[in-house]
C-alpha cells in the first residue's frame, strides 16, 4: 500500500468504473490483470545500480496507464505473446540515485525535471511468447549503448522485426517510444502528471 498517495485494490481483471476510481489514482497492475509476466529488476540487484532499490516487486502505475497497458497486452496475446515488465512507477528519490550513477539524459532522466516513471506513466517492457520464452530484442534491459536504440539497424532481421512489432502495438495503445531504449514506453496522456516521491509498504 502507498504511504503518501491514494491506493486502490480491485479483483483481478476487474474494470473499475469512473465513479469508483480516478484515472490518475495509483494502483497495482496485478489487481486488474493476471496476464502479465514480471521481472522487476530494481527489486533485485540485477540492474545497473547493482543494488535492490525497491522493497517490493510490484508494478504500481496510474489507473489510466493500467488500462492502456491491458489494451496493449490483449493485442499481443491475440498474436501469441505477453508483456513482461521490468519497471513501472519509480519514486523520485530513486531517480536521483540512478542519475548519480548514469548522468546522461539519453538513458536516465534528470531528476530536476523528473521522469515519466516518477509520474506513473512509463513502463519498461519486453515480450515473451505464451510459453514464457523471451522474444529476442538485441540487447538486455538497461543496456546503455547505441545498440538499444530504435534508430540502430545493424541487428539481425528478427530483432528489428520484434522491436517494430512491440512499438506498433504499444503506440496503437496510447504509448510513445523512447528513441534510445527499445524497452521504454510513455503513456502520452501521462506526460503532464505531477512527479511523485511516494513510497509503498510491502505486505
Secondary structure, 3 states (H helix, E strand, C coil): CECCCCEECCCCCCCCCCCCCCCCCEEEHHHCCCCCEECCHHHCCCCCCCCCCCCCCCCEEEHHHHHHHHHHHHHHHHCCEEEEEEECCCCHHHHHHHHHHCCCCCCCCCCCCCCHHHHCCEEEEEEEECCCCECCCCCCCCCCCHHHCCCCCCCCHHHHHHHHHHHHHHHHCCEEEECCEEEEEEEHHHCCCCCCCCCECCC
